[in-house]
C-alpha cells in the first residue's frame, strides 16, 4: 500500500508498487491475502492492496473491502475443471475486523469455514482452501490445524494449503466424512 500506507519496518510490512506486476509475471494467478500482516497498513492498506493486485490481473481471496467481500468464494475454470478457492487466517497481529461494512480479514471460524466449503463443493470439481495458521518455526502441525483439516475435508475440501510457520510441515492425506483430501500443513517460505 505505497500510496495510503507508511514505509515498511520489521514485522510491519509494506510492499513496493512493483510487486503485483512481478507476481503476475512470475506466473501467479490467484493469491490469498488472508494472513497476520493483512492489517499492517490499516484498513486503507487492505483496499489499496486489493486494488493494485486486481489491476495487475491477479485474483484474491481472504480479504475484502467489506466482510461480505472477504467471504466470497472465487471460482476459476482451468482445463475443463471448475475450481473453488477460499482463504482464511487463524492468526491476527492486529484485529481490525470491527465493522462488517469496512475492510475485513476472513477469520478461520471452523463452523463457518466448513459451511462455506460445503457450499463451494456443490458448485466445483475441486475445492482449494488456503489457511494462515500454525506456529512459527514448528515443523509439526498443531492439534488445531489437524482438527480443522479433518473438518474441512469432511465438508468438501480437496486441498488445504497452509502457511505461517515459515518452515515446511508434513503433507498428508486426511480421511474424514467418507472423503479424502490433501493437507499441506505449511508450505514454508516462498522466497526468504
N, C-alpha and C positions, 0 to 999 in steps of 0.2 A: 504494500500500500504506500508507494513512494509519494503520492500526492496528498493523502489525508493522514498518513502516519508520521511517526518520528523515526530517526535513524535507529537501526537495529543495534542491540547490545547483547552481551552474553545472556542467554536464556530468555530474551525478549526480541524476537526476530522481525525483520522486515526485508523482504527480498527485493532485488533491483527490478526495474521495469522490464528488463530484457528477459527475465525468467520465463514468462509464458510462451514466448516465441521459441526459446531454447527447448522447452519441454515438448512443444509441438514438433519442432524439427528433429528431436530425438526419437520421435515415433509414438509418444504417448498420446492417448485419445481421451481417456477418462481418468479423473483424479478424485480421490476422497480428500475433502478439505476438513474433515472431522478429526481434530486432534487437540491436544492440550495447549497448542500455541495459536489456535484459531482466533482468540480474542487478544493476542499480543498487541495489536494496533487498535483495539477497541471495536465497537460495532461498525464504525465507518470503515475500518480496515477490512472487515468481512465483505462489506458491499463492494469496496474497490477491488479487492482480490477477485471476487467472483466476476465482476465486470471485465477485468483485464484477462482472466482466463477464458471467459466466453468470447471476448473479442478475438482472441487467438485461435478460436475454433475448438477449444477444449470443453469437455463435458464434466460437470462436477456433481458430487453427492455429499451429503452430510452437513452442509451449512446452507443458509439461505437468508434473504433479506427479511424473511418472516419465519415463524415456526413452521407454518404450513409448507413454505418453500423448502425448508431444510429436510422435511419429511417426505419429499417426493421421491418415489422410486423412478429411476431412469431406465428406460427400455431402449436397447440398441439391437439392430439386426445385423448379423455378420454371417456370411456363408450359409444363408438359409436358416440360421438359428436365431430365435428371439431370446436375448439375454436381459436379465433384470439385475440392476446394481443398486445396493443400499449402503449407506455409510453411517457409522456411529462412533462416538467416543465414550469411553468409560472413565476418562481422566480429564480433569479441568485444572489449569493453572489459575484461571480467573473466570468464574462462572458469571457471565453477564446475561444469562437466559432469565430475564425478569418480565418481559413484556412480549407476548406472542406476536404482536404486530411489528416488532423490531427485529434486527438481525439475531439469528439463533444458531446454536450448535446442537446437533441432534445427539441426545444422551442415549447411552445403552440402558434403557429400561427393558428388561428381558421380556416381560409380558407384551409390551407394545411392539418390541422388535420382532417377536415371534408372530404376532398378528400381521405385521407388515410383510414379513417373509411369506406367510401362508397366503396372503392376498397376491403377492407377486408370483408365487408358484402357480396360481391359477391361470396366469397370463403369459408365462415364459417357459421356454425349453430348459433354461438353466438359470439359477439364482445365485448371484455372487454377492457376498456380504464382506464389507471392509470394516474392521473394528480397531480402534486405537485403544489398547488395553495392556494389562500385564505390568510387570515391574522391571524397571531399567536394569540392564546388565544381568538379569536372571536367565539362565539357559533352559529352564523348565517352565511350562505354563502353570499358572496358579489354579487352585480349585475353582475359582470364579470363572476363569477362561474356559476350563474344561466343562463346567456345568452349563455355561452359556452356549458352548459349541454343541452340546447334546441337545439343548432346547431348540437351537436354530436349525440344526439338521432335521430334527423331528418335525419342525414346522415347514421345511421345504428347502433349506439352503443346500446347494450343491458344493460350493466352495467358500471357505472363510479365509480371508486374508488379514492376518493380524500384524500389528505394528505398534511400536513404542519402546520395547525393551532395548533396542539398538544392537542386539545380538540375535543370532539365529536361535529359534526354538524348534522343537520337533514338528514335522509334517506327518499327520496321522489320519487314517480313516476313522471316522466317527460313525458308529451304527446306533441309530435311535429312531423310534417310531416306525420301524419297518423300512427305514431308508438308510442310505449310505451317503456321506458327504466327506469331503476332504478339508481338513483344517490345517492351515499353515499358521501356527500359533504366533510366530514372529518372523517376519521376513528379513530382519536385521536392518542395516542401513544401506540405502541405495548408492550413496556417494561417499560419505565420510566414515 
